[in-house]
Amino acid sequence: MLNAALTVSPAFVVGPVRPRTFGSFVEHLGRCVYNGIYEPTHPTADEDGFREDVAELTKELGTTTVRYPGGNFVSGYRWEDGIGPKENRPARLDLAWHSTDPNTVGVDEFMKWCEKVGVEPMMAVNLGTRGVAEALDILEYCNIPGGTEWSDQRIKNGATDPYRIKMWCLGNEMDGPWQTGHKTAQEYARIATEAARAMRQMQPELELVACGSSSSDMDTFGAWEHTVLTEAYEHIDYVSAHEYYYEHDGDLASFLGSGDKMDRFIKSVVAVADSVRAAGKHTKRINISFDEWNVWYQQATPSKPPTGDDWPVAPPLLEDVYSVADAVVVGDLLITLLRNTDRVHSASLAQLVNVIAPIMTETGGRAWKQTIFHPFALTANNAKGSVLNVAVDSPALKTAQHGEVAALSAIATHDPETGDVVVFAVNRSTDQVTSLDIDLSAFTGLRVAEALTYTNDDPHWTASADDATSVLPAPNGTVRLNGGRISAELPAVSWSMIRLVPA
């Protein structure tokens, strides 16, 4: 058995729990939109064609923001194709995923769906094949009350009130050679700056996200951010970070240490942003929108797009089936995002439905929760108030990919209004229980309201439509509170939540 300790105090605050940390992502990719959130012939479809079973799961997941419409898809997207009478909308080839998009769902449909499920939209503009004029056109369509060509067109299409979308992504992964309209750092810096300046001329209060690196493994990582921020610093609010994690060659130990890789990525982006701030004598800080993250097995069969003359509508793509170990890593990545809440102000789990997603559906049939649904939902629905800078005393584990990592990864939140304290903890050991001692003496009058652990003897167990409930977060009967200290046993490869409330 491993032994670890955690000290939690309300005196040490990292920053607020930001609701936008619990965002997600809907791209016109695979079955995410069509036969995902939207399926007019489904038994649960509402009057607008949206699956109500998926909508309810989205609410249960605790999703706060949704990034749309991509992703790689946006770099070839003509947003005008998706407005007006559906019978007049053209079908277009999607070069990103070798598919056909019928444009049945566009800006107006997506905004209706956002209202139904209660999420904030995060819109991306095409800076791959298009530019400043098109970015201004969609902004006018979405946010101007009326009296102009595009705002009046929105009203004609049935949306009398403007959408007033706050967050806008200036393109997507423009550092990637796979991206339609891929640009060098300097080329992208110029068009992003021009688009941002023009969009702010229309609406100064917008929150704008410039493309950072699409992975910390990119050869241009760091240099890309430096070039883009040097040009665009005063015109944007956030720089994006994208990264995916997976179990490589069965190396479970390294996979469980993925949070350390994410943490280094975040700190490196912060270091570059702050160096540009110092060199440019800027007063404001640029923060991070980690608007694509998840576990994704990119080389697996579900991630292979069609080829040749096959350009199907909504083909099954990127439909990874997640294990308990995958869920533990997702829970740990959320811990990492919270630990960096002072600089990570927004994040998007990619994606929401069917495509590397917590929610899966059958066309015409059932919807169910993947394993990764559970740590995300429990964190999103219970992390409130402030993130606390906890002191962790943990043995180290050796990994092939990350060197030594702490066996215990943990964070705590404290809600001053209710007095609630929540501890989120992951045991990264592949084979040993971790005995955890938590010092809560800085708080008084607490009781354990809930203690849940997600684990399984087989860490590679996966959920399915036929069995999505055999392995669920279960009460951890080892958790004891005595005299301001908690003792608990955390199984190997496990994610846990301990929620304390005033007695």
Legacy VTK file of the C-alpha trace (Angstrom):
# vtk DataFile Version 3.0
C-alpha trace
ASCII
DATASET POLYDATA
POINTS 503 float
0.000 0.000 0.000
1.171 3.520 -0.842
0.774 6.361 1.652
-0.116 9.929 0.648
-1.222 13.042 2.474
-3.152 16.140 1.509
-3.479 19.445 3.362
-6.465 21.632 2.509
-6.933 25.211 3.716
-9.259 28.029 2.639
-6.336 30.438 3.006
-4.642 29.236 -0.153
-6.725 30.014 -3.233
-5.626 29.422 -6.830
-8.613 31.236 -8.297
-12.336 30.828 -8.873
-13.969 27.686 -10.186
-14.774 28.920 -13.687
-18.019 27.544 -15.136
-16.473 27.634 -18.612
-13.981 24.949 -17.523
-16.803 22.482 -18.089
-17.415 23.242 -21.745
-17.732 20.822 -24.628
-17.519 20.816 -28.403
-19.936 20.107 -31.257
-18.380 19.829 -34.716
-19.877 18.847 -38.051
-17.919 15.609 -37.877
-19.156 12.040 -38.003
-22.393 11.558 -36.071
-21.928 14.435 -33.650
-24.513 16.750 -35.243
-26.496 14.502 -37.599
-27.793 11.416 -35.754
-26.214 12.856 -32.624
-27.810 16.014 -31.250
-30.087 16.239 -34.309
-32.240 13.363 -35.597
-35.727 14.458 -36.678
-37.020 10.901 -37.127
-35.972 9.730 -33.661
-38.804 8.834 -31.214
-37.566 11.507 -28.765
-37.084 14.255 -31.378
-38.682 17.583 -30.515
-40.415 19.965 -32.917
-37.019 21.203 -34.166
-35.555 17.736 -34.747
-33.303 17.593 -31.684
-33.069 14.402 -29.668
-34.479 15.090 -26.229
-32.672 12.097 -24.710
-29.347 13.600 -25.795
-30.434 17.023 -24.534
-31.202 15.586 -21.090
-27.840 13.822 -20.930
-26.118 17.057 -21.947
-27.789 18.817 -19.023
-26.863 16.000 -16.653
-23.258 16.171 -17.837
-23.110 19.745 -16.539
-21.996 21.216 -19.855
-21.688 25.000 -19.666
-20.326 26.111 -23.053
-20.240 24.460 -26.469
-17.718 25.320 -29.164
-19.132 25.204 -32.725
-18.959 24.374 -35.690
-15.361 23.120 -35.527
-12.704 22.008 -35.379
-11.103 21.166 -38.675
-14.515 21.463 -40.313
-14.683 25.237 -39.809
-11.628 25.901 -41.992
-13.650 25.113 -45.115
-17.097 26.151 -43.872
-19.363 28.657 -45.607
-21.691 29.642 -42.803
-24.229 31.202 -45.197
-25.006 27.710 -46.550
-26.647 26.832 -43.235
-29.255 29.590 -42.983
-32.644 30.195 -44.590
-35.138 27.602 -45.887
-33.646 24.130 -45.549
-34.838 23.079 -48.983
-32.651 25.801 -50.510
-29.461 24.942 -48.640
-26.661 23.410 -50.717
-24.829 20.234 -49.803
-21.058 20.783 -49.612
-17.999 18.563 -49.495
-16.243 18.649 -46.144
-12.557 18.292 -46.952
-11.545 17.933 -43.323
-13.356 14.623 -42.781
-14.004 13.515 -46.397
-17.748 13.748 -45.897
-20.770 15.630 -47.242
-22.535 18.215 -45.119
-26.204 18.771 -46.095
-26.291 22.045 -44.109
-29.583 21.040 -42.498
-28.167 22.298 -39.205
-26.558 25.738 -39.207
-26.159 28.764 -36.982
-29.869 29.251 -36.226
-30.505 25.590 -35.427
-27.429 25.417 -33.222
-28.498 28.502 -31.298
-31.959 27.015 -30.759
-30.318 23.891 -29.377
-28.085 25.961 -27.056
-31.160 27.651 -25.626
-32.917 24.324 -25.121
-30.040 22.746 -23.205
-28.957 25.928 -21.419
-25.390 26.264 -22.694
-23.340 29.266 -23.788
-22.271 29.159 -27.449
-18.624 29.588 -28.412
-18.493 30.320 -32.136
-15.548 29.714 -34.462
-14.939 31.641 -37.686
-13.246 30.340 -40.820
-9.795 31.844 -41.262
-8.615 28.973 -43.440
-10.378 29.458 -46.771
-12.022 32.753 -45.788
-11.098 35.913 -43.921
-12.005 39.210 -42.300
-15.097 40.008 -44.380
-16.744 36.661 -43.710
-15.950 36.915 -39.998
-17.678 40.297 -39.909
-20.659 38.930 -41.819
-21.367 36.110 -39.357
-20.803 38.443 -36.402
-23.320 40.880 -37.885
-25.792 38.061 -38.516
-25.504 36.765 -34.953
-25.113 39.849 -32.807
-26.515 43.010 -34.423
-30.158 43.705 -33.429
-31.329 44.743 -36.903
-31.261 47.313 -39.642
-28.450 45.768 -41.686
-28.378 43.189 -44.439
-27.248 40.219 -42.349
-29.108 41.110 -39.138
-32.312 41.574 -41.110
-31.704 38.221 -42.760
-31.530 36.609 -39.310
-34.813 38.259 -38.369
-36.355 37.048 -41.621
-35.140 33.541 -40.743
-37.088 33.647 -37.500
-34.657 34.940 -34.865
-35.949 38.385 -33.895
-33.498 38.914 -31.060
-29.746 38.916 -31.646
-27.796 35.977 -30.257
-25.158 38.191 -28.607
-22.466 35.500 -28.717
-19.530 36.583 -26.526
-16.724 34.121 -27.278
-15.307 33.744 -30.779
-12.469 31.507 -31.959
-10.317 33.076 -34.673
-9.951 29.942 -36.782
-8.870 26.479 -35.720
-5.481 24.745 -35.492
-3.962 26.915 -38.172
-0.516 25.612 -37.194
-1.447 22.143 -38.507
-0.479 21.088 -42.065
-3.687 18.991 -42.115
-5.773 22.166 -41.826
-7.468 23.511 -44.939
-5.828 26.901 -45.449
-2.904 26.059 -43.129
-0.716 29.094 -42.494
2.678 29.941 -41.121
2.739 31.623 -37.731
3.307 35.031 -39.293
0.552 34.555 -41.886
-1.906 33.492 -39.220
-0.825 36.261 -36.846
-1.675 38.858 -39.481
-5.110 37.534 -40.429
-6.072 36.852 -36.793
-5.047 40.364 -35.794
-6.916 41.904 -38.718
-10.050 39.860 -37.965
-9.896 40.662 -34.256
-9.432 44.387 -34.861
-12.343 44.489 -37.308
-14.648 42.420 -35.088
-13.915 44.734 -32.161
-14.804 47.719 -34.332
-18.255 46.176 -34.544
-18.442 44.979 -30.936
-15.571 45.959 -28.611
-16.746 43.735 -25.750
-16.190 40.422 -27.574
-13.940 37.753 -26.055
-11.566 36.531 -28.770
-9.476 33.359 -28.878
-6.395 33.144 -31.096
-5.097 29.760 -32.251
-2.262 28.393 -30.186
-0.569 25.097 -30.903
-2.697 22.064 -31.736
-0.423 19.908 -29.555
2.582 20.350 -27.305
4.313 17.824 -29.583
4.208 20.159 -32.599
7.659 21.154 -33.869
6.515 24.770 -33.877
5.121 24.738 -30.327
6.263 27.759 -28.356
7.624 29.632 -31.336
4.105 29.653 -32.845
2.596 31.189 -29.700
5.376 33.766 -29.474
4.887 34.953 -33.062
1.084 35.039 -32.871
0.965 36.805 -29.512
3.625 39.338 -30.438
1.368 40.455 -33.298
-2.078 39.992 -31.797
-1.597 40.568 -28.056
-3.663 43.713 -27.608
-6.485 42.471 -29.817
-7.280 39.098 -28.215
-8.157 37.711 -24.787
-7.152 34.062 -24.961
-4.776 31.744 -26.757
-6.047 28.237 -27.406
-4.435 24.964 -26.366
-5.349 21.615 -27.913
-4.111 18.216 -26.779
-5.300 14.623 -26.711
-4.077 11.710 -24.602
-4.170 7.954 -25.079
-2.731 4.705 -23.781
0.259 4.065 -26.044
1.331 0.444 -26.636
-0.371 -0.720 -23.457
1.714 1.589 -21.251
-0.941 2.142 -18.590
1.483 3.718 -16.103
2.446 6.520 -18.501
-1.174 6.986 -19.574
-2.227 7.553 -15.964
0.422 10.272 -15.752
-1.071 12.263 -18.647
-2.080 15.072 -16.307
1.587 15.938 -15.850
1.960 16.397 -19.618
-1.091 18.683 -19.683
0.278 20.651 -16.739
3.617 21.207 -18.498
1.784 22.288 -21.656
-0.236 24.875 -19.743
2.771 26.240 -17.889
4.769 26.498 -21.130
2.011 28.475 -22.875
1.725 30.754 -19.840
5.485 31.308 -19.876
5.445 32.348 -23.548
2.405 34.586 -23.093
3.952 36.310 -20.098
7.274 36.786 -21.883
5.448 38.552 -24.734
3.581 40.616 -22.149
6.833 41.724 -20.550
8.611 42.432 -23.841
5.665 44.412 -25.184
5.066 46.232 -21.871
1.419 45.144 -21.977
-0.730 45.523 -18.864
-3.351 42.846 -19.462
-2.716 39.098 -19.265
-3.499 36.627 -22.008
-5.086 33.502 -20.574
-5.762 30.052 -22.019
-8.796 28.533 -23.663
-8.033 24.788 -23.583
-10.799 24.286 -26.102
-9.931 20.772 -27.278
-8.935 18.039 -24.858
-9.854 14.411 -24.260
-8.616 10.864 -24.602
-8.470 10.014 -28.307
-7.013 6.929 -29.989
-6.183 8.698 -33.235
-4.636 5.691 -34.974
-7.524 3.355 -34.212
-9.984 2.218 -36.904
-12.846 4.521 -35.792
-10.638 7.526 -36.549
-10.078 6.676 -40.221
-12.183 8.879 -42.561
-13.627 7.687 -45.912
-11.517 7.897 -49.064
-11.874 8.169 -52.837
-15.324 8.861 -54.246
-17.020 8.026 -50.946
-18.292 11.305 -49.440
-21.072 10.123 -47.073
-23.283 12.232 -44.831
-22.510 11.726 -41.138
-20.432 8.538 -41.365
-19.453 6.940 -38.053
-16.082 8.544 -37.278
-13.884 8.794 -34.188
-16.341 6.690 -32.190
-13.876 5.624 -29.507
-15.257 3.313 -26.822
-13.870 4.396 -23.464
-12.606 2.287 -20.587
-12.520 2.833 -16.840
-8.832 3.793 -17.188
-9.790 6.386 -19.802
-12.327 7.830 -17.353
-9.744 8.011 -14.569
-7.435 9.969 -16.889
-10.261 12.325 -17.915
-10.966 12.923 -14.224
-7.283 13.654 -13.656
-7.159 16.046 -16.615
-10.065 17.948 -15.049
-8.071 18.115 -11.807
-5.200 19.596 -13.836
-7.452 22.184 -15.475
-8.819 23.217 -12.079
-5.309 23.372 -10.625
-4.503 25.942 -13.315
-7.730 27.918 -13.012
-5.750 31.135 -12.535
-4.707 30.955 -16.212
-7.066 28.430 -17.853
-10.287 30.399 -18.138
-12.157 28.122 -20.536
-11.973 24.501 -21.656
-13.895 22.257 -24.045
-14.071 18.474 -23.818
-13.907 17.305 -27.423
-16.506 16.253 -28.304
-20.040 15.915 -26.900
-21.884 13.158 -28.770
-20.631 10.028 -30.613
-17.318 11.578 -31.692
-14.720 10.866 -28.946
-17.582 11.647 -26.631
-19.106 11.029 -23.196
-22.524 10.471 -24.806
-23.194 7.770 -27.412
-26.300 7.117 -29.474
-27.782 4.556 -31.796
-29.381 6.019 -34.902
-33.081 5.637 -34.210
-32.343 3.980 -30.884
-30.767 4.289 -27.481
-28.468 6.856 -25.918
-26.051 5.991 -23.132
-23.219 7.285 -20.983
-19.626 6.343 -21.698
-17.250 5.848 -18.755
-15.786 9.339 -19.149
-19.223 10.849 -18.550
-19.074 10.136 -14.813
-15.986 12.036 -13.573
-16.858 14.964 -15.831
-20.452 15.207 -14.589
-19.524 14.831 -10.932
-16.774 17.450 -11.181
-18.891 19.901 -13.193
-21.825 19.610 -10.812
-19.886 19.709 -7.529
-16.876 22.006 -8.031
-18.072 25.402 -6.803
-16.600 28.576 -5.366
-12.797 28.661 -5.236
-10.086 26.225 -6.245
-7.699 25.654 -3.336
-3.952 25.224 -3.698
-3.591 21.948 -1.800
-0.313 20.598 -0.423
0.278 17.059 -1.708
2.737 14.641 -0.114
2.836 11.613 -2.391
5.220 8.828 -3.344
6.529 8.992 -6.903
5.875 6.491 -9.668
8.227 5.878 -12.579
6.801 6.157 -16.076
8.420 5.622 -19.461
6.933 8.748 -21.042
6.819 11.322 -18.245
9.584 10.324 -15.850
8.492 10.340 -12.216
4.896 11.353 -11.473
3.101 11.641 -8.153
0.947 8.616 -7.290
-1.707 10.984 -5.947
-3.172 13.742 -8.085
-5.646 15.902 -6.202
-7.379 19.256 -5.940
-10.031 20.739 -3.653
-12.718 23.360 -4.028
-14.377 25.486 -1.369
-17.653 27.339 -1.671
-17.612 30.184 0.890
-21.357 30.734 0.475
-22.383 27.193 1.451
-19.269 26.101 3.321
-18.959 22.997 1.142
-15.514 21.503 0.550
-14.975 18.955 -2.233
-11.814 16.909 -2.746
-11.131 15.289 -6.117
-8.376 12.664 -6.125
-6.830 10.133 -8.506
-4.673 7.161 -7.577
-2.352 6.773 -10.558
-0.818 3.518 -9.385
-1.579 0.588 -11.691
-1.507 -2.017 -8.912
-1.370 -0.513 -5.401
-3.978 0.978 -3.094
-3.119 4.449 -1.821
-3.869 5.223 1.806
-4.813 8.888 1.924
-4.702 11.215 4.938
-6.380 14.600 4.448
-5.760 17.424 6.917
-8.898 19.566 7.090
-8.136 21.189 10.448
-8.339 24.652 8.849
-12.082 24.045 8.517
-14.525 23.458 11.347
-17.870 21.728 11.650
-17.796 19.602 8.502
-19.292 16.193 7.825
-18.875 13.797 4.922
-21.972 14.108 2.746
-20.777 11.904 -0.104
-17.723 9.823 -0.952
-17.641 8.192 -4.387
-14.949 6.231 -6.203
-14.884 5.175 -9.839
-12.806 2.074 -10.444
-13.028 -1.555 -11.515
-10.946 -4.704 -11.138
-10.610 -4.601 -14.917
-9.515 -1.043 -15.785
-10.253 -1.767 -19.434
-13.979 -2.390 -18.889
-16.107 -0.374 -21.306
-19.740 0.711 -21.311
-22.148 -0.129 -24.131
-25.779 0.369 -25.057
-26.515 -3.027 -23.513
-24.524 -2.412 -20.341
-23.720 1.124 -19.322
-24.422 0.671 -15.607
-22.425 -2.319 -14.335
-19.562 -0.004 -13.373
-20.596 3.330 -11.882
-19.157 5.669 -9.250
-19.844 3.836 -5.991
-19.739 4.792 -2.293
-16.258 4.489 -0.789
-16.840 2.938 2.615
-13.256 3.503 3.754
-13.680 7.273 4.078
-13.642 8.396 7.709
-13.654 11.885 9.236
-12.171 12.173 12.704
-11.020 15.315 14.452
-10.464 17.397 11.341
-8.725 14.643 9.401
-10.025 12.279 6.748
-8.643 8.823 6.149
-9.468 6.944 2.972
-8.242 4.142 0.769
-8.084 4.808 -2.947
-7.961 1.699 -5.159
-5.419 1.415 -7.949
-6.482 3.166 -11.170
-9.263 5.129 -9.515
-10.906 8.551 -9.446
-12.628 9.725 -6.267
-14.732 12.594 -4.983
-15.212 13.386 -1.297
-17.823 16.047 -0.606
-18.037 17.667 2.821
-20.767 20.006 4.039
-21.381 21.937 7.273
-22.600 19.617 9.991
LINES 1 504
503 0 1 2 3 4 5 6 7 8 9 10 11 12 13 14 15 16 17 18 19 20 21 22 23 24 25 26 27 28 29 30 31 32 33 34 35 36 37 38 39 40 41 42 43 44 45 46 47 48 49 50 51 52 53 54 55 56 57 58 59 60 61 62 63 64 65 66 67 68 69 70 71 72 73 74 75 76 77 78 79 80 81 82 83 84 85 86 87 88 89 90 91 92 93 94 95 96 97 98 99 100 101 102 103 104 105 106 107 108 109 110 111 112 113 114 115 116 117 118 119 120 121 122 123 124 125 126 127 128 129 130 131 132 133 134 135 136 137 138 139 140 141 142 143 144 145 146 147 148 149 150 151 152 153 154 155 156 157 158 159 160 161 162 163 164 165 166 167 168 169 170 171 172 173 174 175 176 177 178 179 180 181 182 183 184 185 186 187 188 189 190 191 192 193 194 195 196 197 198 199 200 201 202 203 204 205 206 207 208 209 210 211 212 213 214 215 216 217 218 219 220 221 222 223 224 225 226 227 228 229 230 231 232 233 234 235 236 237 238 239 240 241 242 243 244 245 246 247 248 249 250 251 252 253 254 255 256 257 258 259 260 261 262 263 264 265 266 267 268 269 270 271 272 273 274 275 276 277 278 279 280 281 282 283 284 285 286 287 288 289 290 291 292 293 294 295 296 297 298 299 300 301 302 303 304 305 306 307 308 309 310 311 312 313 314 315 316 317 318 319 320 321 322 323 324 325 326 327 328 329 330 331 332 333 334 335 336 337 338 339 340 341 342 343 344 345 346 347 348 349 350 351 352 353 354 355 356 357 358 359 360 361 362 363 364 365 366 367 368 369 370 371 372 373 374 375 376 377 378 379 380 381 382 383 384 385 386 387 388 389 390 391 392 393 394 395 396 397 398 399 400 401 402 403 404 405 406 407 408 409 410 411 412 413 414 415 416 417 418 419 420 421 422 423 424 425 426 427 428 429 430 431 432 433 434 435 436 437 438 439 440 441 442 443 444 445 446 447 448 449 450 451 452 453 454 455 456 457 458 459 460 461 462 463 464 465 466 467 468 469 470 471 472 473 474 475 476 477 478 479 480 481 482 483 484 485 486 487 488 489 490 491 492 493 494 495 496 497 498 499 500 501 502
